Amino acid sequence: MNRVMKFAALLSCAIPVCISCDTEFSTRTIEVSEKYALTDGRADSLDISIKAEFPETGKGKENTLKISSAITEALFGEEYMSMAPEAAVEAYKTDLAEEYRTENLPMLEIEGLEDSSLGWTDYTEGRFVSVMKDMVSYVAVKYSYCGGAHGMTSETAFVFDRKTGNRIPEDRFFREGYVPELARLLTGHLPEALESPADTSMLFLKEIGPNGNFSIGDDGVTYIFNQYEIAPYSMGIIRISIPWEELEGLY
């Protein structure tokens, strides 16, 4: 399976989409795919793919812009967050292509490296996964390969307050003193999040605590643990879901 297929498979299983038919909330998606050759006469290139969903309308223009700016920062970096989404995408592509050539063109002058593979891959996807009352959940997925044994994928979730445009952090979403009980629930649901319950023997930790990387949906709360966070790279990203009924009294 090539990198594109692997990335698409990852996104398809990330978190079930449950966007409601909300007339006060609409989105638009920017989608681009482009290759930047390292230099003429070589097959090496930077492969960029971006598919990013942004809010178009919501509970007030200022709040919608705040959410859009936070998404831009999550997908591309702090230096792009003040730009409109389209401008941020173009600037990100240009800057990354410049970095790619700056880093790799000198390699062609080093004896023994002229025949090395110098391709980079950078895939970005962001999408809303739920709209619930005055809150929306968003997940940003990044895959980057800049040489070496393998690339790295990260998945970051956000919960936004539609009335203010601000992100709702874990310690504001849950009630005071939530950590011990939430950790118990996460640890209890961990085996069902793995391909095989026996894989718990490979984990770095036996008890899993909340890490602030969570989304909400119709069925409950989903916590995301990225590669190397609680388990080896080979186990991939681990997502632990807890039903609302088990969270009663914690939020």
C-alpha positions as CSV (number, residue, x, y, z in Angstrom):
1,M,0.0,0.0,0.0
2,N,1.5,3.4,-1.0
3,R,1.7,6.5,1.2
4,V,-1.4,8.1,-0.4
5,M,-3.5,5.0,0.1
6,K,-2.3,4.6,3.7
7,F,-3.1,8.3,4.5
8,A,-6.6,8.0,3.0
9,A,-7.2,4.8,5.0
10,L,-6.1,6.6,8.2
11,L,-8.5,9.5,7.5
12,S,-11.4,7.2,6.7
13,C,-11.2,5.5,10.1
14,A,-10.1,8.5,12.2
15,I,-13.5,9.5,13.8
16,P,-17.0,9.0,12.5
17,V,-18.4,12.1,10.8
18,C,-21.6,13.3,12.4
19,I,-22.1,16.9,11.1
20,S,-25.7,17.8,11.7
21,C,-28.0,19.8,9.4
22,D,-27.4,23.1,11.1
23,T,-28.6,26.1,9.2
24,E,-26.4,28.4,11.3
25,F,-23.2,26.5,10.5
26,S,-21.8,25.9,7.0
27,T,-18.3,25.0,5.8
28,R,-16.2,25.0,2.6
29,T,-13.3,22.9,1.7
30,I,-10.0,23.8,0.0
31,E,-8.4,21.0,-1.8
32,V,-5.1,21.1,-3.7
33,S,-2.4,18.6,-4.8
34,E,0.9,19.6,-6.2
35,K,4.4,18.3,-6.9
36,Y,7.5,20.4,-6.8
37,A,10.6,19.0,-8.6
38,L,13.9,19.2,-6.8
39,T,15.7,20.0,-10.0
40,D,15.5,19.3,-13.7
41,G,16.5,15.8,-14.8
42,R,15.7,14.1,-11.5
43,A,12.6,12.3,-10.3
44,D,12.8,13.6,-6.8
45,S,10.0,15.9,-5.7
46,L,8.0,17.3,-2.9
47,D,4.5,15.9,-2.9
48,I,2.0,18.2,-1.2
49,S,-1.7,17.3,-0.7
50,I,-4.1,19.5,1.2
51,K,-7.8,19.0,1.9
52,A,-8.9,21.4,4.6
53,E,-12.4,22.3,5.7
54,F,-13.1,25.8,7.1
55,P,-16.2,27.4,8.6
56,E,-18.1,29.7,6.3
57,T,-21.0,30.8,8.5
58,G,-21.6,30.4,12.2
59,K,-22.7,32.3,15.3
60,G,-21.3,35.7,14.2
61,K,-18.6,36.7,11.7
62,E,-16.0,37.4,14.4
63,N,-16.5,34.0,16.1
64,T,-16.3,32.2,12.7
65,L,-13.0,34.0,11.9
66,K,-11.5,33.0,15.2
67,I,-12.3,29.3,14.6
68,S,-10.9,29.6,11.0
69,S,-7.7,31.2,12.3
70,A,-7.2,28.5,14.9
71,I,-7.7,25.8,12.2
72,T,-5.2,27.6,9.9
73,E,-2.6,27.6,12.8
74,A,-3.3,23.9,13.5
75,L,-2.9,22.8,9.9
76,F,0.0,25.1,8.7
77,G,1.6,26.8,11.7
78,E,1.4,30.0,13.7
79,E,3.0,32.2,11.0
80,Y,0.0,31.6,8.7
81,M,-2.9,32.1,11.2
82,S,-3.6,35.7,10.3
83,M,-4.0,34.9,6.6
84,A,-7.2,34.0,4.8
85,P,-7.4,30.2,4.2
86,E,-6.6,30.4,0.5
87,A,-3.7,32.7,1.1
88,A,-2.4,30.5,3.9
89,V,-2.5,27.4,1.6
90,E,-0.5,29.2,-1.1
91,A,2.0,30.6,1.3
92,Y,2.5,27.2,3.0
93,K,3.1,25.5,-0.3
94,T,5.6,28.1,-1.5
95,D,7.5,28.1,1.8
96,L,7.7,24.3,2.1
97,A,8.9,24.0,-1.5
98,E,11.6,26.6,-0.8
99,E,12.6,24.7,2.4
100,Y,12.7,21.4,0.4
101,R,15.0,22.7,-2.2
102,T,17.2,24.5,0.3
103,E,17.6,21.3,2.3
104,N,18.1,18.9,-0.5
105,L,19.9,20.6,-3.4
106,P,23.2,20.7,-1.5
107,M,23.0,16.9,-1.1
108,L,23.5,16.5,-4.9
109,E,27.0,17.9,-4.5
110,I,28.0,15.4,-1.8
111,E,29.9,12.4,-3.2
112,G,28.0,9.2,-2.6
113,L,24.6,11.0,-2.1
114,E,24.0,12.0,-5.7
115,D,22.0,8.7,-6.3
116,S,20.0,8.9,-3.0
117,S,16.2,9.3,-3.0
118,L,15.5,12.9,-1.9
119,G,11.7,13.0,-2.1
120,W,9.5,14.6,0.6
121,T,5.8,14.1,1.2
122,D,3.5,16.4,3.1
123,Y,-0.2,15.6,3.5
124,T,-2.6,17.7,5.4
125,E,-6.3,17.1,6.1
126,G,-8.7,18.9,8.4
127,R,-12.4,18.4,8.9
128,F,-15.3,19.0,11.2
129,V,-16.5,15.8,12.8
130,S,-19.5,17.0,14.8
131,V,-21.7,20.0,15.5
132,M,-23.5,19.7,18.9
133,K,-25.5,22.6,20.2
134,D,-23.1,25.4,20.8
135,M,-19.9,23.3,20.1
136,V,-18.1,22.0,17.1
137,S,-15.3,19.4,16.9
138,Y,-12.5,19.5,14.4
139,V,-9.7,17.0,13.6
140,A,-6.5,18.0,11.9
141,V,-4.3,15.2,10.4
142,K,-0.7,15.7,9.3
143,Y,1.6,13.2,7.5
144,S,5.2,14.2,6.8
145,Y,8.1,12.3,5.3
146,C,11.4,14.1,4.9
147,G,13.6,11.0,4.5
148,G,14.6,8.3,6.9
149,A,12.9,5.0,7.8
150,H,9.3,6.2,7.8
151,G,7.1,9.3,7.9
152,M,5.2,10.6,10.9
153,T,1.5,11.1,11.3
154,S,-0.2,13.2,13.9
155,E,-3.9,13.8,14.7
156,T,-5.1,16.7,16.8
157,A,-8.7,17.3,17.8
158,F,-10.3,20.6,18.8
159,V,-13.6,21.5,20.5
160,F,-14.7,25.1,19.8
161,D,-17.4,27.2,21.5
162,R,-19.5,28.5,18.6
163,K,-20.7,31.5,20.7
164,T,-17.2,32.8,21.3
165,G,-15.0,31.1,18.7
166,N,-12.6,30.0,21.5
167,R,-11.2,26.5,21.9
168,I,-12.7,24.6,24.8
169,P,-9.8,22.9,26.7
170,E,-10.2,19.7,28.6
171,D,-10.2,21.4,32.0
172,R,-13.1,23.6,31.0
173,F,-15.1,20.9,29.3
174,F,-15.0,18.6,32.3
175,R,-15.8,19.4,35.9
176,E,-13.2,20.0,38.6
177,G,-11.6,16.7,39.8
178,Y,-12.4,14.8,36.6
179,V,-8.9,13.4,36.0
180,P,-8.9,10.2,38.2
181,E,-12.3,9.0,37.0
182,L,-11.6,9.9,33.3
183,A,-8.3,8.0,33.5
184,R,-10.1,5.0,34.9
185,L,-12.6,5.1,32.0
186,L,-9.8,5.5,29.4
187,T,-7.9,2.6,30.8
188,G,-11.0,0.5,30.9
189,H,-11.9,1.2,27.2
190,L,-8.3,0.9,26.0
191,P,-8.4,-2.9,25.0
192,E,-11.3,-2.4,22.7
193,A,-9.4,0.4,20.9
194,L,-6.6,-2.0,19.9
195,E,-6.5,-4.5,17.1
196,S,-6.1,-7.2,19.7
197,P,-6.6,-6.9,23.5
198,A,-3.3,-8.8,23.8
199,D,-1.5,-5.7,22.4
200,T,-1.8,-4.1,25.8
201,S,1.5,-5.8,26.6
202,M,3.2,-3.5,24.1
203,L,2.0,-0.3,25.7
204,F,4.5,2.1,27.4
205,L,1.8,2.7,30.1
206,K,-0.6,0.4,31.9
207,E,-2.9,3.2,33.0
208,I,-3.9,5.9,30.5
209,G,-4.6,9.4,31.6
210,P,-6.4,12.2,29.6
211,N,-4.0,14.2,27.3
212,G,-6.2,17.1,26.2
213,N,-6.5,15.7,22.7
214,F,-10.2,14.9,22.4
215,S,-13.3,15.4,20.3
216,I,-17.0,15.0,21.0
217,G,-19.7,13.4,19.0
218,D,-23.2,12.0,19.2
219,D,-22.0,8.8,20.9
220,G,-19.5,10.3,23.4
221,V,-15.9,11.6,23.7
222,T,-13.0,10.3,21.8
223,Y,-9.4,10.7,23.0
224,I,-6.5,10.5,20.5
225,F,-3.0,9.2,21.4
226,N,-0.5,9.7,18.6
227,Q,2.4,7.5,17.5
228,Y,5.0,6.9,20.3
229,E,2.7,8.7,22.9
230,I,1.6,5.5,24.7
231,A,2.7,2.8,22.4
232,P,5.4,1.9,19.7
233,Y,5.2,3.4,16.2
234,S,4.0,0.1,14.9
235,M,0.7,0.4,16.8
236,G,-0.2,3.6,15.1
237,I,-2.6,6.2,16.4
238,I,-4.9,4.9,19.2
239,R,-8.4,6.4,19.7
240,I,-10.3,5.6,22.8
241,S,-14.0,6.4,22.9
242,I,-16.1,6.7,26.0
243,P,-20.0,6.8,25.8
244,W,-21.8,9.8,27.2
245,E,-23.7,7.7,29.8
246,E,-20.4,6.6,31.4
247,L,-19.3,10.3,31.6
248,E,-22.4,11.3,33.5
249,G,-21.3,13.8,36.2
250,L,-17.9,14.5,34.8
251,Y,-18.9,17.3,32.4
